[in-house]
Amino acid sequence: MKLDYRIFIIAVLIVIVVIIVISKLIYLFSQRTKSHDIEKRWKELQKLLAKKTNWGKAINQADILLDETLKIKHFKGKTTGERLVSAQHKLTANDMVWYSHKLHNKLIYEPNTKISKSVVTKCLLGYWKALKDLGVFNKQDEQ
């Protein structure tokens, strides 16, 4: 009888381990799917750069993608800025990311702000570097 009890305990432990492993795999797959969606949306927002009138929209979408990524990666904070503070140790171009986020905010609150192509390029490069640092892009040449 004692042997049957041990077999039951071992079987329960095996089932628990299998459930944990399957749960972890599902979680990892869902994280990759979310990153893939953000990568796809990044490519879509790049199409907005063809028209000068869409530059602000591209910056806005890039900021949204960054914020969504920070949330997916579980950085703490109520706002994008607070999450950026939490993530700063992961970002190789922290100053550039803040430049981009501040420009985004300026465009939201001062919609008539004029921006040049070089400013838009610098801004989107900051977002791209942040997304790359956070694991959205797998290859160097995804820009």
C-alpha positions, 0 to 999 in steps of 0.5 A: 500500500505504501508503494502505491502512495509513493507512485501517486505522489510521483505522478502528481509531481510529474503532472505539476511539472508538465503543467508548469512547463506548458504554461511557461511555453505558452507564456513565451509564445504569447510574448513572442507573438506580441513582439512580432505584432509590434515589429509588424506595426513598426514596418507599417508606421514607416510607410507614413514617412513618405508624406511630410503631413504624416510625420507627427502621426508616425512619431505618435505611433512609435511612442505608442509602440514603445509604451506597449512594449514597456508594458509587455516587458512589465516595466512599472509605472503609470505613464510612458515616462515612468516606465521609461525610468524603470527601463533606463538600465536596459536602454543603450540610447536613453537620452535619445529615447527621452528626446523622442518621447519629449518630442512626441509630447510636444507634438501632442500638446502643441500640434502646430510644432514644425519638425524637419526630416532630420528631427523625425529621423533622429526621433524614430531612430531613438524609438527604434533603438529602444524597441531593439534594446527591449527585444522587439527586433531580432536582427540589426537590419530591421530598421 
